[in-house]
Structure formats: C-alpha cells, structure tokens
C-alpha cells in the first residue's frame, strides 16, 4: 500500500516557482504526481482546488531534520529500543508534512527500515533523505557519554563514534550500502554534547579526507556539523560540501566557502527554541551555556554567507518537543533574508543541495509537492509561520 500519485488541478492561483522574484497567475496541473505543462492536459483532473487568488509555492524542504531526535538526552535516545524511536520518528515526520515540509533531509539518523515504511505509505510523511547515524570522534559532538561516567549507549540511532582512517572508510561504505543519501560528520563541538568545546575542530585531516573521498567516489557528498571558522575551514578545504549551523562564521571563511562551492544550512530555530524553552524541556545547564555562545551570531553568519555568494539553505535541527517550532525557523530566516530569499532557501536552494531538480520548484516535470496559502505571504509574511490557512499537497494528493 504505497502513497499513490494523484491528479490535481489548482486554479486561480498566484504562483511562486521557487526562484523567480515575479509571481505569475494561472493554474497548476499535476498528473500521476508530477506537474505537467497545461497544454498537455486533456482530461479534467480527479480533484480541482480553486485557490481564489491564493498563493502556491513549492513544498518546503527542511535540510536539517532529525526524525530520531525524540528528546534532548542523547544517552536516552541511544539507549532506547529502535522500535520505539522509529514510531516516534514516524509521528514527527507526519507532523512536519502537515506543516508544509514535503521533503526532509535527516542528517543524523534514518535507516532502510524507516525509509521503506515511508515509501510503502505506512505513514504519511515527507520525502525522506537520510544519512544514517552521524560520524563522531571519541569525545566529539556525537559521543553521548558524559565525562564523569563510563557507560554503553551504543545503539547508534543518531550518532556513532568511529575513530581512524580505515574505520571511517568502512563506516561510510556501510552507510551507502544501507541507502544513505549523504554522509554526516561532526567537525566541531556542539550545544547538546557535554564534553567538547564548541570552537575546536574535530577529526583529523586524514579522517575527514577519507570520508569525503569515499562519498565523492560514490557520487555523493558530506555534510559537517561545524560552528567556528577553524572548524568550517577544516571541513571545507578537505572536501565537505554542506556546512550545518555555521553560527560563528567570519568573513574570510565565508569567502572560502564560496570559493569551494559549499552550502550553508543555518538552523536558527534550534537556538531560539532552546533559549526560550530550555527549562521546560530539561536542557542540561552545560548545553544552556553553550547555546548562549552561538544564539546571537546565527543571523550574522547568514548575512556574511549571502554577501560572499554562499548558497544558503534552510534547516531547523529541532529535538524532542521543540519540533513544533519548525515554522518559527522560517520567521527567523525571513528576518535576515526577507520573504523571497527565505523561500528560495527552503525550496530551490535546498533542492540544489539535495541534487534533485524535480524538487523545490513549480514547473513541468517537477514533483507535485505544493503548499497553497489562502493569502499572499509576500504581502503578509506571517502566513509562512501560521499553520492555519494552508493546504499541503504531496505528489498531487492533499495531505
């Protein structure tokens, strides 16, 4: 029982195609889950929606999502049965779809079982691109163990500790064997991890190069969790294509990213949510202090990246109950980039990052993934983060 592609026509719509600054007026036709040229449509679609002057945009893409991120306690996640984590993940993915995210990139988690269940339509969910568990050095951002305890929390649902050139090569090859879209590595400290300074680069040059070499030969790429200029440079010059977070980016490093064709995937929603709601969700005091280090710099990093010509995507990185702030990420990015570029980030730019020219756009041959607003988000940006007044369409079917 898969998710069956459907035929649908949206009439009387204002259309943002994912890139152009100018909106067009007209209809969008979807046949068998794919957008088609209006001139090729012979029969009336099974379903017709009158947009009544509303605005249709490509389905949104969250390029930094954690389906298995069911809480902020990494030891708790990694010591939980996968069956439980996967059921919670399915619920989280369904929630994301209902908000208008028709595609997500899971950059620390996912596996063939969850992907197959989604493909078979066992739960309504976005298109799902996963990396498998992120790679971390011992004591790195993906090592969930506190410094004062020796314990085993090694299910590797979200992260796996792997050290050494040969070991990371094997780990990368195995992820691709299991259907990974790309590879995620930790090349700096992080907020949720308890034992690693945020600024310090992680993994050796040889380890990073081994990982990126394996990914490149597979025709894929590597995404790196990195905050500081040192960690970003360490990643990019050794072949990393996608910098996640990047809050502490400076101007020279932004130019370096542009020179190497690297993407920046900011995750403003995560820091804002942890700052406002950290106490309510039991955020560790160490993590609270780390969050304050990067909270105010994320927007400036986006400004620097845009000025340098870096392609800026969109991600949220929300763990546990914080997931319901996913649309807040759009508001925060609009505050920096404006509506047009924020929407480009969450559609066409993220599609470029994924290497999928059928996503993030409205045009013939594109996937029939759309988000229809009752009004005009270019005139009233709050429509982007207000869950009401929207219709979500996935492969031509109304969610």
FENZI-V184900 format. One record per helix or strand of 2 or more residues. SS is the DSSP state (h for helix, s for strand). FROM is the first residue (numbers start at 0). TO is the last residue. If there is no record, write none. Layout:
BEGIN
SS|FROM|TO + SS|FROM|TO
END
This chain:
BEGIN
s|7|14 + s|23|30 + s|33|35 + h|37|39 + s|46|49 + s|54|57 + s|59|64 + h|73|77 + h|81|98 + s|100|105 + h|111|118 + s|126|129 + s|133|135 + s|158|160 + h|164|176 + s|182|185 + h|204|216 + s|221|227 + h|228|235 + s|241|247 + h|250|258 + s|262|264 + h|267|276 + h|284|294 + h|297|307 + s|310|311 + h|319|324 + h|327|353 + s|369|372 + h|380|383 + s|389|393 + s|396|397
END
